[in-house]
Amino acid sequence: MLLTLAITTAMVACTKKDETAAPAADAAQASADAGAVKIDDSKLPQVNRFQVGDLDTTKDACTDFGGYVNGKWLAANAIPGDRTSWGAFEMLDERSTAIQKQLAEKAAELPNATGVDKIVGDLYATGMDAAKINQQGIDPIKPELDAIAKLADKAQIADYLRSSAAKGQNVLFGFGAEADFKDSKNNIAYASQGGLGLPDPAYYLPSADKDQKDKLGKYEAHVAKVLELSGVAAADAAKQAKDVIAFETRLAKASKTSKELSRDVELYYNPVSMADADKLTPNFPWTKFFESQGVAPQKMFSLAMPDFHKEVSKMLDDVPAAQWQSYLRFHAVDGASPYLSDAFVQENFEFYRKTLRGQAELKERSKRVLDTVEEQAGEALGQMYVKVAFSPESKARMETLVKNLSEALKLRIEKLDWMSPDTKKKAMEKWASFTPKIGYPDKWREWAGLQTNRDSYLGNVMAATEFNYKWNLGKIGKPVDRTEWGMPPQMVNAYYNPLQNEIVFPAAILQPPFFDPNADDATNYGGIGAVIGHEMTHGYDDQGSRFGATGNFENWWQPTDAKGFSGRTDKLIAQFNGYEAMPGAHVDGKLTLGENIADLGGLATAYDAMVKATAGQPDPKTDGLTRDQRFFLNWGTVWRRNFKPEELKVRLSTDPHAPANFRAIGAPSNLPAFAAAFSCKPGQPMVRDADKQVVIW
C-alpha cells in the first residue's frame, strides 16, 4: 500500500483481497463469536462534540475564531502522556481503540478459533504475553542477524536485499502494485525511494535547520544504542553508527523531499522497460529482482525516483560490505524492536516517540498491540468492528449527505466564472464518475493462507508482513479490484483516491463531532458534510486535478484555465505562508496546498448543501446561535487540537496538512457566509481583503 497511501489524499495525516472474498453481509453472518460480542459502553471514552459552553465569549469570533470556539477546550484538555497531539481525531481514535480491545480480547479467548478471529486473537494474545516476549529476548530475529553477518561482497548483499524483500522486509525501497497512471483499470509494479530512519531527507542535508541537525545527532546515538542491544560492543557500535549515518546521508542526497513528493505526484510515475531498468542499475538488475519476488517479468513498470535507485546501484559497488552490514543490522533490529523485549521497546520509544515527537509516556501494551493488529490485519479486525459500532441507519444518512454534497459541488462547478466551457465539461465528467464508499467494504478481504500461532509475537508479525506483501504483489499485471479499501473501518480518517476517483469514509470517523445522527443539519453539514466536500474537492486540488474522470493521469485543462487556477492557488499559498505556527516557524503554504484547497472547497460546498437542505425551514436560535453560526462552529470544533512542540516541528516540514488551528480559520476567512454569520466587518482578521480573498471551486 506504500504508493496508494502516498498518492491518496487523506483528511488527516496519514500510513497503511482476494478476488473471491465473500460479500460483507454474508461474512458477518458467517463470522465466529468474537464479532458478536456485546460492547460494554461504560468502558468507552466520551466523544467530543460541540457544546455552547465551550465558547469563550470574551473573544470575538471575527478577530480570533480559533480562540472563540476552541480556546477554553484546548486550555482544559492537556495532551495525555502517551500522545503527541490531542483533539477530536485522537478522542475518536481512543474510542475506536477501546472497542477494538474488547473485540480482540474476546477473539484471544476463543478456543479453536478460525478465520479472522484466529488471526486477530493470535496477534493480540502473543503481543500481550510480555513474559514470553522478554524471555525470548532477541532470539526471534537472530536468524536474520546471522544472515547479515555472512555478507561478504556486493553479490551476496544484492542477494540478501532480494531475499529480505521477498519476505516484505525491504527497508531500502518501496515495491508493490498500484494502478497504472495511464491505464488506471490495470495494476503495474512501482518501485519508490526509502531507506531512511528520519522523517525526511532534509534532516541529513547541509541545509538542515538547527533542530533537524540536533535530531540527526540524537538519531546517531539511537543507532549506536540499538546496535549495542543487539550484541555489538559499545565502541564498535559507536563506529558503526557513524557508518549508518553516512550511508543514509548518501541516500538522502539522492532522495526527493516530502514537499517535492506531495506537490508533484508525477514523480511516482517513471515507466521503463525491464531492460532499460537493468541498464540504469547494473549492480541491482530488476529482471532478477522481479524473479526473486515471484513476479513474472513485465513489459513495463514504474521505477520512480530513478536517481535514488541509480545511487543504490553505485553504493552496492563502492560501499564496503562491513558498512552495508552495519546499516542492515541496525534496521533489522530497529524494525523489529516494537515486537521484542522491553529494552528494545523502550529504546524505540525513547527516540522515535519521545525525542523526535515529544511523547512523554509509552503507550500501554494493549494499545501498542492493537496498533500492530490494525497495521497487519486491519480489515480482519474491521470485519468485527462494524458489526458492533456502525448502524445501517448511520450509513443511510451518510448516503443522503454524500448525495446532497455531490449536487452542491455540481452547481458550484457549473457556476464557475473563471473556467472555460471546454474545461468545465471535463470537470463535470469527473464529477459524474465519483464513487463514494461508506462505512466498510462491500466485499471483505480473504485471509486464507496466513498462518498465525501462539508461539511468537514477532513471528506472527513477520508472517503477516510477508503475507500482505505477497498479496499485494499478486495484483501486478491484473485488473484493479475497485471494491478494495485503503483504510480499515476502525480508522478515524477519510481519503480520496485519484486513480479510482473515489471518496472513502471509514465507519470510525462517522461519530461526533463529524457525524451525529441526533444532531441538526447545521452541525452535521459543518462536520461530516465539510469532510465529504473536502474529499470531493481533492479531485480538483493541485494534484487531483491532474487525473481525469477515469482515473488516468491526463491534462484536461485548457491553458488559460490552468493559468487562472494557478493564480488562485498562489493566493492560498501566500495565505498559509503567513501563519506562524511556532516562534520563527511558519506553515509551508506550498507543502499544504492540496489540503487547503480541499478545506476551502469542501467547506463552501457543505455550506451550499446545508442551505439547500434547510431551505424554507424556520431558523430558531439554538442556545442563542443561528443555523449558520452552528455550521461554522462545528467546523471549528473538528479542528480543535493541541500539539507537542516536537510533533509540530516534524509536521511543519513533512505533513501536507496545515496544523489544525489554521485549518479552523483558513477556509472560513475566505467565505462571505462566515462574515455574515458573525457580523464581521472588513479589516477584521476573519475577513480577508478583496484582493487576497481566495475563491477556487
N, C-alpha and C positions, 0 to 999 in steps of 0.2 A: 504493500500500500504506500510505499515511500513517495512515488511520483504522484499518485492520486491525492495524497494529503498536501503535497507541495503545490499542485495546481488547483486544488479545490479550495474555494474561499469560504472560510468559516466565520460564524458570528463572533466567536471568541478565539483567543489564540489556540491554536490547535496544533497530534501525532499519532495515528493508529488506523467454494459453493458448487457445491456440486450442482450440475445441471438437472439432476433428478430429485432434488430436495423436495420434501413434502410441503404442501400449502400450509400457511401459518395456522389456519383453523384446525386442520387435521392433526398437525403436530401438537397443538395444545391439548387435543383430546387424548393423544397417544402418550403424552409425557408422563413420567413417573411421579412419585409422591411429592418431590421437593417443590415443584412448581405450584402444587395445590395447597401449600402451607398457608395458613391464615396469618397475616401480618399483624403483629402487636403494635398498634398505632401509638401506644403510650411510650414506646421506645424510639419514636421518630422525632427528630428536631422539628421545630415550628418553621413554617415557610415565612418568607419576608415579603409582605405586601404593603402597598401604600396605605398610610394612615394619616389623617389630617393632623393628629397630634405630633407627627414627625416634623411638621413645618416650623421653621424658625421665622416667626413673624417679625422679628427685629430686623430682618434683612429684606431687601427689595428684590422681587423676582426679576425685575428688569435690569438690575445692577449686578446681582450675584445670585443667579438662578440656582447654581450648584449648592451654594450655602443655604439658600432658602428651602430647597426641597430635601437636602441630604445632610446639611451641616450638623444638626443635632444627632442624627442617627450615627454618623461617622465618629463623632466625638464620644458617643456612648458605647460603641462597639469596636473594641480593640481587636487586632489581629490575633487569633489563637496561636499558641506556641508552635503548633505543628503545621502552620500555614505561612505563606509569604504574602498573601493578599486575602481580603475578606469583604464579601459583599453578597449581592443577590445570587450570583452564579455559584459561589462557594457554599452558600447556605443550602441551595438545592442539591448540590453535589453531596453534602453531608446527609441530606435526607435520602437521596438515592443510595448512598453507601450503606445507610442503616437498613434499608430494605434488602439490599444485596447480601448483607451479613446474615440476616435471618434465613434467607434462601440457601446460602452457601452452608451454613451450619446444619440445616436440615438435610441437604444433599450429602454432607460428610457423614451423617449418622445413618444413612440408608444402608441396610445390608443388601448385598448382591445388586447394587445399582448398575444401571446400564445407560447408554446414550449420554445425553448432556448432563444428567445427574451424576454419572460416574466421573466425567471429565471435571466438572466443577468441584465435586466432592473430593476427588483425589488431589487436585491442585490446592484446594483450601486446607485440607487435613494435613498434607505434608508441609505446607507453608506455616501452619500454626504449631507444628511439632518442633519447638525451639530446642528441646533437649537432644533430639536426634540430629538436628542440623549442627548444633555445637559439637556433638560427639564426632560427627563426620569431618569437621574442620574443612581443610582444603582438598580432602580426598576426592570429592566428586569431579574436580577439574584437573586432577593430576595427569590423566591420560593426554589431555590437551597440552599441558606444560611439557610433558615428556616428548611429545611430537615436535614442539617448537625447539626444544633443546638439541634436537638432532639435525637441525637445518644447517647445512654447511656451504651451500652455494646458491646462485640465483635460480638454477633449475629446480632445486629442492624447495626453495622459498615459493616459487611460482606454483609448484605442485601443491604446497600447503595452502596457499591462497585459494586455489580452486577447490580443494577438498573441504576446507572450512566453510567456504561459501556454499557448497552443496548441502551443508547442514544448517544453512540460514544464519551463519555466524561470520558474515563478511564485514569486518569493521572498516575496510579500506574504501569501498564504494557501494552505492546502491544499485541493485539489479532486480528487475521484475517486469511484470506485464502491465500495460495500460493501453487505452485506445489510441490508435494512430491519429495524430493531429490532422492528417489529410484524408483519413478514411475512418471516421470515428465509430463505425459499426464493427470494426475488427481490431483485435488486440495485436500489438507488436511488443518486442522487448525494448526496454530502456535501461541504459547504464548511466549513472549520475555520480557526482563527486561525493566524498565522505572523508573518513579517516581522522577527524579532529576531535579532541576531547573538550574543547571550549566552544561556547555557543556560536562563534562567528570567526571567520578568518582574520577579521580586523584585530583581534586580540594579539595576534602573533606578529603583526607588521610594525615597521618603524613609526607609522602614523598613529599607532595606538595611543589613546589618552592615558593619563596618569592612573586612573582606576583600572583600565584594561591591563596595563603593564604590571600593576600590583597583583592582579588576579593571575597573570601568567606566571609570576614568581611563586605564588602560592600553589598553582597547579603543578609546578615542578616539584615542590615539596610533597604534594599529594602523590605524584607518580613514584617518588622515592619510597614513601611510606607503604604504598601498595606492594611494591617490589619486595620490600623488607618482609611484609606479612606473608608473601609467597615463598619466603625462604632464602632470599638473596641477602648477603651480608651488607651491613649499613653503608660502609664505604663504597662498595661496588654498586649498591642501589643508587647512591647519590650520583655516581658517574653515569650509570645507565639512564637515570632520569634526564640528565643533560642531553644525552643522545636522543631520547624520545622527544624532547622539546625541539631539538634541531631538526629531527625527522618531520615533525608536524609543522614546523615553521616552513619548511620547504614545500610541503603540501599546501599550506595556506597561501603561499605566494602564487600558486598555480590555480587557486580556487576563486570562485565568484562569491561575493559577499551576500548576506541576507537581503540587503537593499537591492542589489543588482538582480537577484533571482526573483524577488517579489514583484518587481516592476518591469520585467521582460520575460514573459512566460516562454517566448520563443527559444530562450537559452536551453530549454529542456528538449528541444527537437532538432536533432542533427542527424538526419537519415544517412546511413552509409551501408555499403555492401560489406559482407564478411571479409572479402579480400582486401578492400581498402582499409577496413579497421585493423586487420592484421599488419598492414604496412605501417599504419600510424603508430602501433605499439608493438614493435618486433619482439620485445622480450616478454610480452604477455599476449600471445595470439588469441583472438576472440573465437576463432573456429574451435580451438581446443577448449576454451572456457565453456562455450555452449555445450560441447560434448560432455564435459565433466559435470555439468548441471542437469544432464538428462534432457536437454532441449535440442531438437533437431536443427540442423543448420538452416538459417533464414536467408531469404533473398536480401533483406534489409532489416536493420534495427537502428534505434536512435542512440548514438554514442554522444550523449550530452556532455557539455563542457570538455571538449576534446583536449584542450591544453592540459587539463588535470590528468587525464589518462596518459598523455604523452610523457608527463613528468614522472608518473608512476613507473612507466616502462624504463625511463632513464635511471630511476632510483634502483630498479632491480639489477641494473648493470653496474652502478658505481657506488652504491651504499654497501658497506661491509656487512657480511652475514650477521656478525655479532650485534650490529645496530638494529638490523631487522628483528633479531631475536628479542632484543630489549623492548622494542615497540610492540611486537606481537604478544610477548609475555604479559606486559603491562595491561594491554587491552583485553586479553583473555581473562585475566583475574579481575580487572576493574568491571568488565561487563557482567561477570558472574557474582560480584560482591553482594548485591542485594539479596541473593539467594543462598549465601554461605553463612558461616558462623558470625557471632556478634561482633568480633573485632573487625571483620571486613565490612559488615553493615554499617558500623559506627564510622569508620573512616570514609566510606562512600557518602554518608550523610554529612560529615564534617566539612567536606569540600563542596560537593555539588549543591547541597541544600543550605548549609549554614554560611559558609564563606562566600559562595557565589551568589546566593539569593537571599540570605538573611534569615532563614528559618531558624527559630530558636530551639525547637524540640523535635526529636524524631517522632514521626507518626507511630501510633500504637500498631502492634503487629497485625491485627486483623485488617486495618485499613491498608497497610502496605501489601498484604497478601491479596486483598480484593483488587487493588490496582493491578497486580500481576494477572489475576484471573481475567480482568477486563482486557488487558493487553493481549493475552494469549488465547482466550476463549470468550471474548466479549459477547458474541452473538449467542453462544450457548447459554450464558447466564441471562442474557436479554430475553431469551425464549421463556425463561421462568418469570422474569421481572414483569413483562407486560400483562401476564395473567392476574397479577395482584395489584398493579399500580397504574393501569391505564384503562379507562372505561370506554365502551363503544359510544357513549354519549359525548365524551370529550372529542373523540375522533370525528364524529358527525359535525359537531360545532366548528371544529377546526377546518373541515372541508368547506363549510359555508364561508368562513373568514377568508380562506385562500381564494375562493371564487370571487368574493367581493373585492379583495385586493387586486386580483388579476384584472377585473373590469376597470378598476380605478386607474391602474397603470396604463391600460389600453387608451383610456381617454386622455391621460397626460401626454402620451406619445403622439396621439393624433393632433393635439393642440400645440405641439412644439412650434415655435415661430422661427427657430434658428436652423431647422433641418429641412433639406430639400425633399420633394416628393419621392425621388428615387431611393434615397437612403431611408426615408421613413417607411417605405414599402418593405424594405429588408428588415427594418426593426420590428415591424408588425408581423412579419413571417416568423421571426424569432419568438415574439410574444405568443403567437398561436401554438408554438411547439413546446412550451414549457411543460414539464412533467413534475407534479408535486407528489411527494412521498410523506406520509404522516404516521407517526407513532412507532411502527415496526414493519419489517419486510412482509410482503405478501407470500414470500417463499423463504423458508429458513434454510440456512446453510447446512450441508450434510457433514458430519464429523467422523464418519466411518473410516477407520484406518488409524486414527490417533490412539495410541496405546499409552495409558497412564496407569500409575500404581501408587502404593503407599510406601515405597522404598526410599525415594529421594526427591526432595523439593526441586533442586536444580535439575535432576534427571527429568522430571515432568516438564519443567520449563524448556529444557533443551529439546525434548520430544515434540512439544507443541510448536516451538520455533521452527524446527525442521519441517513439521507437517504443514504449517501455514506457508512457509516458503515454497514448498513443492506444490501446494495447492495453487499458489499464485502463478508459478511458472507454468503450470498446466494450462493456463489460459492463453499463452503465447501462440499466435497463429490461428486463434479461434475467434468466432464472433463474440462480441461483448454481450454479457448477460445483464440486461438492463433492470433486472429485479434485485440485483445486489445493492447493498448499502455500504457506505464507507465509514459509518459510525454505528455502534450498538445502541439499542433503545434506551439503555440506562445512562447514557452520556448526556450531560447538560450542555447542549450545543445545537447548532444547526449549520447547514452548509449549502453551497451552490457548486455544482459540478459542470463546468463549461463544456466538457466533451460529451456530456449527455443532455445538456440543457435542462437539468433537473434541480429542484429545490427540495431539501430533505429536513424534516423536523422530528428528531427522536422524541420518544414519549416523555423522557425525564425533564425536558425544558417546558413541557406543557403544563406548568403549575404557576401559581403566583410568584413574583409579580408579573410574569409574562402572560399567563393564561389562567383565568379563574372562571369556571362555569357559573359561579354565583354572582359574578361582578357585572356591572353595567357595561354597555358598549364602549363608552368613552375609555374606561380603564383597560379593557381588552384590546381595543384598537391602538391605544398608546403603548401597550406592551407587546403582545404576540403579533398584533397587526403590523406594527413597525418592524418586527423581526421578519415577518413574511415579506413585507415590502423591501426590506434590506436585502434578503436573499435574491429576490427577483431582480432588484437593481444591479446586483453583481453581474448579471448577464449583460449589463451595459456599462460596467465600470471601465477603467482604462485598459484592463487586460481581458475581462469577459467580453468586451465589445469587439475583440479580435476573433471571436468564434461566431459562426453563423447558426442558422436555425437548426441544422442537422448535427451540430456539434463540431463540425470541421473548422480547422484554423484557416480563416479566409478573410480577405479585405472586402467588406460590403459597403464601405463608406465612399461617398463622393469626396474628392479632395477638399472642396470648400467646407463641407460639413466636418471633416476631420480637423481642419484648421480651427473652425469655430468651437468644436468640442475641446480641443487642446487649450484654447484661450480661456474657456470657462474653468477647466480643471486647474489651470495655472493659478487662478484666483483662490481656489480651495487649498492648493499647496501653500500659498502665501498666508492664508488664514491660520492654518495649523502650525506653520513655521513660527508664527508669532506667539504661540502658547509656551510659557516657561514651566516645565514640569517639576524641576527642582533647580536650586540656585546654579546658574550657568549652563543648564542643560535644557534645551528646547525640544519640543516634539519635532520629528522629521516629517514634514508635510509630503515629501515625495514617497518615503517608505510607507506611509499610512494612507496614501491617496485612494486606493481601491476601497478600503473600508469607509473612508469619509464620504466618498461618492455614494456608497450604498446606504450609509446612515441618512444622508440628505435626501436621496430619492425615496428611501423607504419610509421615512417619517412623513414626507409630503404626501406620498401615496396613501399611507394609512389615514392621514387626516381627511383626505378627499373621500376615502371609503367610509369613514365614520360619519361624515356629513351626509352622504347619500343614505346610509343605513338608518340614520335618525331623522331624516327629512320629515317634516310635518309633525314631529313629536314635541310635546312641551319640554322645556328645559328648566325644571325647578332646580334651584340650587341644592346641592347635597353638601352638608356641613359648610355652607356658605360659599361653595365652589361651583362654578358653571361647568357645563359639559366640556367645553374646550379647555378649561383650566385643568380638569381632571385628566384629560387626554395627555397634556404635556407633563403634568406632574408624575404620571405613571411612567412616562418615558424617562424622566429624571430618576425615578426610583430604580429602574432597571440598571442604571449606571452608577449606583452608589457602591463605592469600592475603595478600601484602604489598601495601600501597598507598602511593603517594606522598602526602604531606600535602595537596598541592594537589588531587590527584584525589579524595581522601577528602572534602575540603571541598565540592567540587562535588556529589559523590554524596549527601552528607547532606541537601542541600536539594532535590535533583531526582530521585534514584533511589528507586523504590518497593521496592528490595531493601535490607535492612539490610547493613552491612559483614559480610564473610564470617566473621570471628572470632565475631560474635554469633549468626550462623546456626548455627555449630558447637555452641554451648551453649544457645541459646534453647529449641529444641524438646526436647532430651533432659532438661533440668532439670524438665520437666513430666511426665515419664514414670516411673512406678514401676519399670518394667522396667530403666531405666538405673540407678536407685539399687540395685536388686537385683543387677545385673550386677557392679557395682564395690563392693558392700557399703557404700554411702554411708549416713550417719546423718542423722536430722532436724537441721536447723540448718546443715548444710554448704551452700555456695553452689550446688551442683548438685542440691539437694533443696529445691524451693520449698515454703514453708509451706502447709498445707492450704487456708487461706483465700485464698491467692494462686495456687495451682496452677490451670492453665488446661486444661480439657477441653472440646473443642468437637465435633469429628467423631470 
